[in-house]
Amino acid sequence: MRIIRLILRNYRNYEHLDLNPSPYLNVLLGANGQGKTNLLESVAMLALSSSPRARRDVELIGSADPAAKIQAEVESGGRTHELVISIQRRGEGARRSIEVDGRPRRALDLPGIFRVTLFWPDDLNMIKSGPEYRRRFLNQMLVQIQPGYAANLAAYSRALEQRNRLLKQIGSAGHPDLSLDVWDDQLAPLGDAIVAARRRALTSLAELAARVHGAISGEVMTLEYVGPGGPMADCLRRSRRQDLRRGLTSEGPHRDDVLVTIQGRDARAYSSQGQQRTAAISIKLAEAEWVEASSGEPPVLLLDDLLSELDGSRRRALLERLGRPGQVIITSVEADAFTAFNAARSVVRRIEAGRILDDG
């Protein structure tokens, strides 16, 4: 799994970029705000179909033109593919279109053709913030590996929206409506499938993450799925009265969580910033191992500002793991930390204002 060529046109602060990354380690150096994270984001979009960072597609369009384009030649499963994501401004919004090997594809169809594991500072929210960040992590991981997961997730979201709308209508009318059963019958099997996929993945991921985290920090980390105690149909029946009162569906995979502990204590409440960062990085490195074990080839590893806030011993332990097979693209404001990696199988490039200044 690798990017052979990446072309960006009017994407954020890149007016034009044409890049042939090394199939091994790529180090992108530069001050903050120069476009390092934007480049990683564009690569992540090729795997996920949408930005894991922007709220609206229009944010991705640069100032030179009313359209942006991400184009790449990638190698996956022993084959090469051309992936193109075009974003066209439409009034105050934007329209996104996707092509694979010259043919239009739905956003749901793109994940799984090309796979990445992405870490950037926002991923600290997996450890220190609310459950929506941990659910998002599981979803972004599973859409790349689990056939049908993206479709189930989209169908669940649509049915959940309809059920919540009906709950509000029933609550305001003050009388029951049997059509709620229709949406329960749709939600239940979709919710059960989503939860089952998450539990299976997390069981394997927890073992990998514990090993990676122990090697980097010497501490014990655990991951535990927190969700319904039985079939979703039972949960919906049990919570219906409460749901009618609140006008919201209170149980299901949209409410589930992952409990992360370090040394037996809830990492969200009791860990330091450095511990939280190490935990998030460990989970992401474990994700890369899990994706490789599940798909047969390592994903492209995208690492943004990896070493910030880590002490010397954790930095050394982490850098030693970057000798993994597969393509790695890592950004940093610090050149000295990567001196040992400036070897034949590595490429160091400097980025300034959306331009590659040099490589060597």
Secondary structure, DSSP 8 states (H G I E B T S, - for coil): -EEEEEEEEEETTEEEEEE---SSEEEEE--TTSSHHHHHHHHHHHHHSS-SS-SSGGGGB-SSSSEEEEEEEEEETTEEEEEEEEEEEETTEEEEEEEETTEEE-GGGSBTTB-EEEE-GGGGHHHHS-HHHHHHHHHHHHTTTSTTHHHHHHHHHHHHHHHHHHHHHHHHHTS--TTHHHHHHHHHHHHHHHHHHHHHHHHHHHHHHHHHHHHHHS--EEEEEE--SS-HHHHHHHHHHHHHHHTS--SSTTS-EEEEEETTEEHHHH--HHHHHHHHHHHHHHHHHHHHHHHSS--EEEESSTTTT--HHHHHHHHHGGG-SS-EEEEES-SGGGGGG-STTEEEEEEETTEEEEE-
